[in-house]
Amino acid sequence: MVEQVLFVCTGNTCRSPMAEAIFNQKKSSEFLQARSAGVYANDGSAASLHAQSALKEREIDIQHASSLLSREQIDWATLILTMTGSHKQLVLERFPDAADKLYTLNEFVHGPAGFRDVADPFGGSIEDYRYTRDELETLIENLLKKLHAN
């Protein structure tokens, strides 16, 4: 079975494209696919320069154009992972039928104890982006273990 993961954040220029790129670099199966979108994104923006730099330091390539969360993406995904509880709530309000495949990234990885939001580096320094990158790398490594176990 193909697992199609959609990562969601606000503008689709920092956290969710970083998560998508990390996931796609670390996955070991063609049966795992990832995309990303933003709840308030403008279509066509590149990933932020600091996001690109933080990923390049880990030799993770990011070719990205932002996209606003759409019905097509919701229907494509078998699993929707948001960066925050607020993002999850917005997705649920717009697409209530997605409830059974919608979680925050921390919630899916850590279960009910995973209430923490992924840090938002937007507007911050390269160090802020490195912190978020490191947080996402750990979460995605655990996500991939969980997906392989199922």
MOJO-V902012 format. One record per residue. N is the residue number from 0. RES is the residue in one small letter. PHI is phi in degrees with one decimal (* if undefined). D_FIRST is the distance of its C-alpha to the first C-alpha in Angstrom with 2 decimals. Layout:
((N & RES & PHI & D_FIRST) (N & RES & PHI & D_FIRST))
This chain:
((0 & m & * & 0.00) (1 & v & -83.6 & 3.79) (2 & e & -103.6 & 6.43) (3 & q & -111.8 & 9.57) (4 & v & -101.0 & 12.64) (5 & l & -111.5 & 16.02) (6 & f & -93.2 & 19.07) (7 & v & -128.3 & 22.23) (8 & c & -136.5 & 25.89) (9 & t & -80.4 & 29.24) (10 & g & -102.0 & 30.10) (11 & n & 59.7 & 27.02) (12 & t & -126.2 & 29.35) (13 & c & -124.9 & 29.17) (14 & r & -65.1 & 26.64) (15 & s & -66.5 & 23.45) (16 & p & -68.2 & 23.81) (17 & m & -63.8 & 24.65) (18 & a & -61.0 & 21.52) (19 & e & -59.9 & 19.40) (20 & a & -65.2 & 21.34) (21 & i & -63.3 & 21.20) (22 & f & -57.8 & 17.42) (23 & n & -66.4 & 17.01) (24 & q & -76.8 & 19.74) (25 & k & -91.5 & 18.53) (26 & k & -63.7 & 14.80) (27 & s & -117.6 & 14.28) (28 & s & -143.6 & 11.00) (29 & e & -72.9 & 10.34) (30 & f & -82.4 & 6.70) (31 & l & -113.5 & 8.92) (32 & q & -131.9 & 11.21) (33 & a & -138.4 & 14.27) (34 & r & -138.2 & 17.13) (35 & s & -144.7 & 20.21) (36 & a & -156.7 & 22.85) (37 & g & -127.1 & 26.07) (38 & v & -73.2 & 27.60) (39 & y & -130.2 & 30.94) (40 & a & -80.6 & 30.05) (41 & n & -98.8 & 32.04) (42 & d & -64.3 & 30.03) (43 & g & 95.2 & 30.56) (44 & s & -79.2 & 31.89) (45 & a & -74.0 & 31.14) (46 & a & -62.8 & 30.02) (47 & s & -59.6 & 33.19) (48 & l & -59.9 & 35.24) (49 & h & -66.3 & 35.07) (50 & a & -62.9 & 31.25) (51 & q & -60.9 & 31.27) (52 & s & -64.5 & 33.91) (53 & a & -61.8 & 32.27) (54 & l & -73.9 & 29.05) (55 & k & -60.4 & 31.15) (56 & e & -59.7 & 32.87) (57 & r & -103.3 & 29.60) (58 & e & 58.9 & 29.00) (59 & i & -106.6 & 26.09) (60 & d & -84.3 & 26.31) (61 & i & -131.4 & 25.93) (62 & q & -105.1 & 26.19) (63 & h & -145.4 & 26.02) (64 & a & -132.3 & 27.40) (65 & s & -62.6 & 27.26) (66 & s & -146.2 & 26.02) (67 & l & -75.4 & 26.82) (68 & l & -54.1 & 24.01) (69 & s & -130.1 & 23.34) (70 & r & -58.1 & 21.84) (71 & e & -58.6 & 19.68) (72 & q & -67.7 & 18.17) (73 & i & -60.2 & 17.73) (74 & d & -68.3 & 15.94) (75 & w & -65.3 & 13.65) (76 & a & -72.7 & 12.66) (77 & t & -96.0 & 10.20) (78 & l & -148.2 & 12.62) (79 & i & -115.5 & 16.27) (80 & l & -121.2 & 18.45) (81 & t & -96.6 & 22.17) (82 & m & -82.5 & 24.88) (83 & t & -140.0 & 27.33) (84 & g & -63.4 & 27.93) (85 & s & -64.8 & 29.87) (86 & h & -61.3 & 27.00) (87 & k & -58.7 & 24.85) (88 & q & -63.6 & 27.79) (89 & l & -62.9 & 28.23) (90 & v & -61.6 & 24.64) (91 & l & -62.6 & 25.05) (92 & e & -65.7 & 28.39) (93 & r & -80.9 & 27.18) (94 & f & -135.1 & 23.84) (95 & p & -58.6 & 24.28) (96 & d & -70.7 & 21.32) (97 & a & -88.5 & 19.05) (98 & a & -54.4 & 20.43) (99 & d & -75.1 & 17.55) (100 & k & -126.5 & 15.32) (101 & l & -113.6 & 18.40) (102 & y & -146.8 & 19.87) (103 & t & -76.6 & 22.18) (104 & l & -59.2 & 20.79) (105 & n & -62.7 & 23.29) (106 & e & -62.5 & 22.55) (107 & f & -67.1 & 18.82) (108 & v & -73.6 & 19.73) (109 & h & -106.8 & 22.94) (110 & g & 76.6 & 22.67) (111 & p & -56.5 & 25.76) (112 & a & -75.5 & 27.93) (113 & g & -85.7 & 26.11) (114 & f & -90.2 & 28.47) (115 & r & -73.7 & 29.53) (116 & d & -82.8 & 29.01) (117 & v & -76.0 & 28.14) (118 & a & -57.3 & 31.53) (119 & d & -96.0 & 32.36) (120 & p & -86.2 & 34.17) (121 & f & -50.2 & 35.15) (122 & g & 79.7 & 38.78) (123 & g & -92.5 & 39.04) (124 & s & -81.7 & 39.96) (125 & i & -59.9 & 37.88) (126 & e & -63.8 & 38.03) (127 & d & -62.6 & 36.31) (128 & y & -68.7 & 33.46) (129 & r & -63.3 & 33.30) (130 & y & -60.6 & 33.12) (131 & t & -65.2 & 30.19) (132 & r & -57.6 & 28.45) (133 & d & -63.5 & 29.00) (134 & e & -61.5 & 27.80) (135 & l & -66.7 & 24.56) (136 & e & -59.4 & 24.04) (137 & t & -63.8 & 24.40) (138 & l & -60.9 & 22.15) (139 & i & -73.3 & 19.33) (140 & e & -59.2 & 19.76) (141 & n & -69.0 & 19.44) (142 & l & -60.2 & 16.45) (143 & l & -63.4 & 14.59) (144 & k & -60.4 & 15.84) (145 & k & -66.0 & 14.63) (146 & l & -66.8 & 11.02) (147 & h & -69.9 & 11.20) (148 & a & -73.9 & 12.94) (149 & n & -86.6 & 10.39))
